[in-house]
Amino acid sequence: MIAFVSGPVAALAPDTAVVEVGGVGMALQCTPNTLAGLRIGQHTKLATSLVVREDSLTLYGFADDDEKQVFELLQTANGVGPRLAQAVLSVHTPDALRRAFATGDEKALTAVPGIGKKGAQKLLIELKDRLGAPVGSAPPVGAPVTSGWRDQLHAALIGLGYATREADEAVSAVAPQAEAAESPNIGALLKAALQTLNRAR
């Protein structure tokens, strides 16, 4: 089991980071929030979870052990695979999720792409007492994403190597899409921003 990887960041993409470990580039699937904290060439240490399938080995990377544990716990629920678990963590921090489960906040879960009303109800029943109590005094559910989407998106674009001016323009270009959404999805906004930058080049 690979518990973590540590080394310089060799490359970044919208959903992947490559970390050099002993001369080998390890590709890790990461949430936009984790990617936003990485810079090419800088040393990083990411907690990891290896998902083994018949035809693939996929390594998921996390900013800390708490995020990794929540990722693995989410997958113990019926019908939740690694991609959906990662989508949940792209929208909510671990503590925001704990608050959602503690208060039965169905709306917070349906803000995640791929989770409908019935799916949210099922998850609340299956995981209600398993995530534990919130550990921090973070803002209410959804606030980390909705209040700071501009900063997160800007940081992610800078991390991918774009100039500050390009990042500013891309953030402005996707602002209408973000403001129209009740809970902006950073992953979707990052893809849209990259498309505008590719068209401009």
Order of alpha helices (4+ residues) and beta strands (2+ residues): beta-beta-beta-alpha-beta-beta-alpha-alpha-alpha-alpha-alpha-alpha-alpha-alpha
